[in-house]
Amino acid sequence: MAHYEGGSFPPWSRIPGLNEMCEEAGVDFDSFIEDLKIGANLDDMVSKYGISMETISLLQEHFMKYGLSSVMGGD
């Protein structure tokens, strides 16, 4: 039997990616990323997407912490 000498973690995500989170919240992912890119005001984004400040803040925080995806590899 072969012995795997790779990293200690599987190469898949342990939490949802930002695109999945945006979809669940009803936020257009591409538009959201563009808003982050231009530094749009969170209040404006709340109005634009029709979601709560808490939700838009969590989406922004997720992006700042994990980027577009949270894939964790074992290498």
Backbone as ProteinMPNN parsed JSONL, in Angstrom:
{"seq_chain_A": "MAHYEGGSFPPWSRIPGLNEMCEEAGVDFDSFIEDLKIGANLDDMVSKYGISMETISLLQEHFMKYGLSSVMGGD", "coords_chain_A": {"N_chain_A": [[0.837, -1.172, 0.0], [0.582, 2.177, -0.887], [2.117, 5.025, 0.601], [1.025, 8.161, 1.483], [2.669, 11.192, 1.296], [1.953, 13.833, 1.462], [0.618, 17.065, 2.423], [-0.984, 17.953, 5.562], [-3.666, 18.503, 5.381], [-6.774, 18.207, 3.597], [-7.179, 19.047, 0.094], [-9.477, 20.895, -0.279], [-12.247, 23.118, 0.158], [-13.166, 24.321, 3.384], [-15.082, 26.007, 4.184], [-17.797, 27.917, 2.709], [-17.286, 29.433, -0.544], [-16.89, 32.891, -1.54], [-18.494, 33.493, -3.742], [-20.583, 31.644, -3.504], [-21.681, 32.466, -1.091], [-22.538, 35.046, -1.754], [-24.475, 34.418, -3.682], [-26.35, 33.056, -2.093], [-27.165, 35.171, -0.496], [-28.428, 36.721, -2.309], [-27.016, 38.531, -3.824], [-25.421, 39.98, -6.579], [-22.544, 38.548, -7.63], [-20.347, 39.4, -9.313], [-20.837, 42.136, -9.521], [-20.671, 42.845, -6.836], [-17.945, 42.316, -6.297], [-16.803, 44.211, -7.984], [-17.733, 46.528, -6.718], [-16.303, 46.32, -4.298], [-13.762, 46.599, -5.334], [-13.706, 49.262, -6.23], [-14.043, 50.536, -3.878], [-16.571, 51.033, -2.769], [-19.083, 52.536, -0.726], [-20.407, 51.026, 2.176], [-23.028, 51.565, 3.038], [-24.216, 52.422, 0.657], [-24.037, 50.059, -0.777], [-25.727, 48.418, 0.687], [-28.205, 49.573, 0.084], [-28.195, 49.244, -2.707], [-28.185, 46.42, -3.065], [-30.232, 45.597, -1.476], [-30.065, 44.366, 1.04], [-29.225, 43.591, 4.486], [-27.138, 45.644, 6.633], [-25.557, 44.086, 8.252], [-25.309, 41.706, 6.739], [-23.985, 42.595, 4.363], [-21.662, 43.524, 5.498], [-20.599, 41.172, 6.566], [-20.091, 39.762, 4.196], [-18.142, 41.415, 3.041], [-16.161, 41.262, 5.021], [-15.56, 38.537, 4.872], [-14.4, 38.447, 2.328], [-12.132, 40.066, 2.775], [-10.74, 38.532, 4.604], [-10.516, 35.905, 3.499], [-10.425, 36.146, 0.744], [-11.454, 35.426, -2.614], [-12.048, 32.757, -2.454], [-11.903, 29.97, -0.219], [-10.16, 27.836, -0.272], [-8.319, 25.254, 1.078], [-5.211, 23.828, 1.122], [-3.115, 20.902, 1.344], [-0.425, 21.225, 1.186]], "CA_chain_A": [[0.0, 0.0, 0.0], [1.37, 3.407, -0.998], [1.995, 5.963, 1.717], [0.927, 9.543, 1.007], [3.561, 12.075, 2.04], [1.515, 15.215, 1.24], [0.333, 17.896, 3.583], [-1.842, 17.39, 6.585], [-5.055, 18.886, 5.173], [-7.285, 17.897, 2.26], [-7.19, 20.227, -0.78], [-10.804, 21.402, -0.598], [-12.691, 24.183, 1.039], [-13.846, 23.956, 4.623], [-16.19, 26.948, 4.293], [-18.235, 28.297, 1.369], [-16.606, 30.513, -1.229], [-17.614, 34.146, -1.562], [-19.536, 33.422, -4.776], [-21.721, 30.911, -2.933], [-22.28, 33.306, -0.067], [-23.261, 36.113, -2.461], [-25.668, 33.815, -4.285], [-27.296, 32.785, -1.015], [-27.679, 36.45, 0.005], [-29.117, 37.418, -3.392], [-26.134, 39.603, -4.282], [-24.683, 39.666, -7.801], [-21.147, 38.374, -7.246], [-19.458, 40.248, -10.106], [-21.096, 43.518, -9.124], [-20.128, 42.993, -5.477], [-16.487, 42.388, -6.414], [-16.508, 45.527, -8.564], [-17.949, 47.503, -5.649], [-15.153, 46.237, -3.397], [-12.598, 47.103, -6.072], [-13.742, 50.723, -6.285], [-14.177, 51.044, -2.514], [-17.935, 51.535, -2.571], [-19.568, 52.718, 0.635], [-21.273, 49.921, 2.588], [-24.421, 52.036, 3.044], [-24.673, 52.401, -0.733], [-24.171, 48.661, -1.172], [-26.939, 47.932, 1.349], [-29.325, 50.046, -0.735], [-28.094, 48.649, -4.042], [-28.509, 44.998, -3.06], [-31.438, 45.345, -0.684], [-29.765, 43.445, 2.135], [-28.9, 44.281, 5.728], [-25.753, 46.063, 6.862], [-24.86, 42.924, 8.806], [-24.979, 40.776, 5.656], [-22.96, 43.161, 3.48], [-20.429, 43.579, 6.29], [-20.061, 39.809, 6.634], [-19.537, 39.444, 2.882], [-16.902, 42.169, 2.901], [-15.2, 40.678, 5.959], [-15.143, 37.25, 4.314], [-13.47, 38.743, 1.236], [-10.881, 40.581, 3.326], [-10.048, 37.465, 5.334], [-10.279, 34.697, 2.702], [-10.369, 36.404, -0.699], [-12.579, 34.906, -3.388], [-12.314, 31.371, -2.106], [-11.216, 29.591, 1.018], [-9.624, 26.493, -0.465], [-7.169, 24.963, 1.924], [-4.476, 22.683, 0.605], [-2.301, 20.176, 2.301], [1.001, 21.328, 0.882]], "C_chain_A": [[0.887, 1.241, 0.0], [1.103, 4.322, 0.197], [2.025, 7.379, 1.168], [1.766, 10.453, 1.898], [3.187, 13.546, 1.868], [1.279, 15.94, 2.542], [-0.672, 17.25, 4.523], [-3.323, 17.725, 6.405], [-5.511, 18.518, 3.766], [-7.361, 19.161, 1.403], [-8.6, 20.638, -1.206], [-11.231, 22.393, 0.468], [-13.389, 23.643, 2.276], [-15.031, 24.889, 4.886], [-16.587, 27.386, 2.892], [-17.387, 29.426, 0.778], [-17.486, 31.756, -1.249], [-18.725, 34.136, -2.606], [-20.777, 32.69, -4.27], [-22.448, 31.753, -1.885], [-23.081, 34.451, -0.699], [-24.553, 35.567, -3.059], [-26.742, 33.582, -3.225], [-27.947, 34.073, -0.497], [-28.457, 37.222, -1.065], [-28.334, 38.593, -3.942], [-25.405, 39.138, -5.535], [-23.185, 39.688, -7.481], [-20.226, 39.332, -7.987], [-19.61, 41.718, -9.731], [-20.52, 43.797, -7.734], [-18.611, 43.146, -5.514], [-16.075, 43.738, -6.994], [-16.685, 46.622, -7.514], [-16.789, 47.504, -4.658], [-13.918, 46.857, -4.045], [-12.552, 48.628, -6.067], [-13.905, 51.356, -4.905], [-15.533, 51.653, -2.227], [-18.289, 51.578, -1.084], [-20.53, 51.584, 0.984], [-22.743, 50.329, 2.622], [-25.012, 52.011, 1.634], [-24.902, 50.967, -1.21], [-25.413, 48.034, -0.542], [-28.165, 48.319, 0.515], [-29.348, 49.36, -2.093], [-28.586, 47.203, -4.063], [-29.743, 44.649, -2.235], [-31.237, 44.323, 0.416], [-29.373, 44.262, 3.367], [-27.423, 44.677, 5.783], [-24.941, 44.894, 7.412], [-24.415, 41.973, 7.69], [-23.88, 41.333, 4.769], [-21.626, 43.244, 4.21], [-19.777, 42.202, 6.38], [-19.451, 39.385, 5.302], [-18.199, 40.159, 2.676], [-15.813, 41.583, 3.799], [-14.661, 39.344, 5.437], [-14.123, 37.474, 3.194], [-12.118, 39.191, 1.786], [-10.06, 39.485, 4.005], [-9.63, 36.303, 4.423], [-10.103, 34.948, 1.213], [-11.607, 35.804, -1.368], [-12.997, 33.514, -2.951], [-11.521, 31.025, -0.859], [-10.652, 28.177, 0.914], [-8.357, 26.343, 0.366], [-6.477, 23.721, 1.378], [-3.616, 22.048, 1.672], [-0.82, 20.3, 2.047], [1.687, 22.422, 1.634]], "O_chain_A": [[1.826, 1.344, 0.789], [-0.009, 4.371, 0.724], [2.962, 7.75, 0.46], [1.587, 10.475, 3.116], [4.021, 14.421, 2.103], [1.683, 15.491, 3.614], [-1.141, 16.136, 4.29], [-4.153, 17.277, 7.196], [-4.703, 18.521, 2.837], [-7.587, 20.247, 1.939], [-8.875, 20.716, -2.403], [-10.634, 22.478, 1.541], [-14.105, 22.644, 2.221], [-15.885, 24.589, 5.72], [-15.792, 27.243, 1.963], [-16.845, 30.26, 1.503], [-18.689, 31.676, -1.003], [-19.789, 34.711, -2.378], [-21.9, 33.084, -4.582], [-23.677, 31.746, -1.81], [-24.171, 34.782, -0.232], [-25.606, 36.195, -2.947], [-27.915, 33.882, -3.449], [-29.116, 34.078, -0.109], [-29.071, 38.248, -0.772], [-28.915, 39.543, -4.466], [-24.839, 38.045, -5.563], [-22.636, 40.724, -7.107], [-19.407, 40.007, -7.362], [-18.624, 42.449, -9.638], [-19.95, 44.861, -7.493], [-18.056, 44.011, -4.836], [-15.102, 44.338, -6.538], [-15.87, 47.541, -7.433], [-16.342, 48.566, -4.226], [-13.135, 47.547, -3.392], [-11.482, 49.219, -5.917], [-13.905, 52.581, -4.782], [-15.639, 52.662, -1.53], [-17.837, 50.744, -0.299], [-21.379, 51.222, 0.169], [-23.614, 49.531, 2.274], [-26.165, 51.625, 1.442], [-25.844, 50.695, -1.955], [-26.077, 47.209, -1.17], [-29.047, 47.496, 0.272], [-30.406, 48.946, -2.568], [-29.318, 46.806, -4.97], [-30.237, 43.523, -2.296], [-32.12, 43.513, 0.695], [-29.21, 45.48, 3.288], [-26.583, 44.12, 5.075], [-23.768, 44.735, 7.073], [-23.282, 41.492, 7.694], [-22.931, 40.618, 4.45], [-20.573, 43.055, 3.601], [-18.556, 42.077, 6.284], [-18.413, 38.723, 5.277], [-17.239, 39.562, 2.189], [-14.669, 41.43, 3.371], [-13.469, 39.057, 5.544], [-13.11, 36.778, 3.119], [-11.075, 38.74, 1.313], [-8.83, 39.516, 3.979], [-8.526, 35.776, 4.555], [-9.674, 34.051, 0.486], [-12.668, 35.693, -0.753], [-14.164, 33.141, -3.066], [-10.573, 31.723, -0.499], [-10.664, 27.419, 1.883], [-7.463, 27.189, 0.349], [-7.11, 22.68, 1.197], [-3.422, 22.597, 2.756], [-0.03, 19.558, 2.629], [2.891, 22.62, 1.474]]}, "name": "protein", "num_of_chains": 1, "seq": "MAHYEGGSFPPWSRIPGLNEMCEEAGVDFDSFIEDLKIGANLDDMVSKYGISMETISLLQEHFMKYGLSSVMGGD"}
